[in-house]
Amino acid sequence: MSRAGQKRRTRWAVVAVAAVVAAAELTLVVCLVAGVRVPGPLLVAAEAAVGCVLAAEAAVLARAWRRARRRGADGRAAVRAAVRENVPEPVRRLAAHELRLAASLVRWAVRRPHGTGAGGTAVPYAAGQAPLMYGLLFVSVVETVALAVLIPWPVVHAVVLVLDVWGVLLVLELHAACVVRPHVVGADGSLRVRYGALVDVRVPAGRVAAARVEHRFPTGSRLLTVSGDGVLDLAVGGRTTVTVELTGPVPVVRPLGGRERARVLRFCADDPHAAVAALRRAAGVRGVPAG
């Protein structure tokens, strides 16, 4: 068997064992919450299994790190190479998304937007979803307080409280990410279309052919859709307000790593007329009357 095949077998073996151990851990947690008495030796065995899985994963990453170092990579590049080689892309993207959300909350608190660059024009879009997000935040806070008062069992109370507080924090982080990561019209005519830390579509300078204000209400409940003919819809609050036509398709990476290509971008802006005007100034494209 080739080295690549051996790597895949090792990685998937570790993933399979980790999944089994995680399921066992979840079962034990449910038993503890339900008040079922779990024998001490079983708890010790479960924790030992978790330790073994973590040790195996660390050993796999260490071997990949050493291989990268032997190829001449520095320490940081070797870590990145080891993680790319052994951690599935959806897991990497989810972990990176969590870190970006936390950073976005800090940026929101200090009023420091991300990625606007020198001379770039920020195009906000979060206002369209703000009422929904704040309403969801209010409901989450009320639920947290109510359950904290009503649940009498200490273990269940602690678990639910942690989950509810995490949910409140997640709502805040999602909205903060949309506020501090606006769309950006670059001074050189480039365009960056984003939704929080989930979607980031980059259009190089010289690729914008036309832009217009066009209010549309895409069907379906997905955040991002790309049709078969390369039309991307990135809706906020169930609508898009700006349509940008490109001279050629650009890559689109979905939140979990799926790849698409789009030649028309439809996205939402709080002030679509200002967004189109900024594109016309920076990219020198033709403007089309509002749709």
Secondary structure by P-SEA (a helix, b strand, c coil): ccaaaaaaaaaaaaaaaaaaaaaaaaaaaaaaaacccccaaaaaaaaaaaaaaaaaaaaaaaaaaaaaaaacccaaaaaaaaaaacccaaaaaaaaaaaaaaaaaaaaaacccccccccbbbbbccccaaaaaaaaaaaaaaaaaaaaaccccaaaaaaaaaaaaaaaaaaaaaaaaaaaccccccccbbbbbbccccbbbbbccccccbbbbbbbbbcccccccccccccccccccccccbbbbbcbbbbbbcccbbbbbbcbbbbccccaaaaaaaaaaaccccccccc
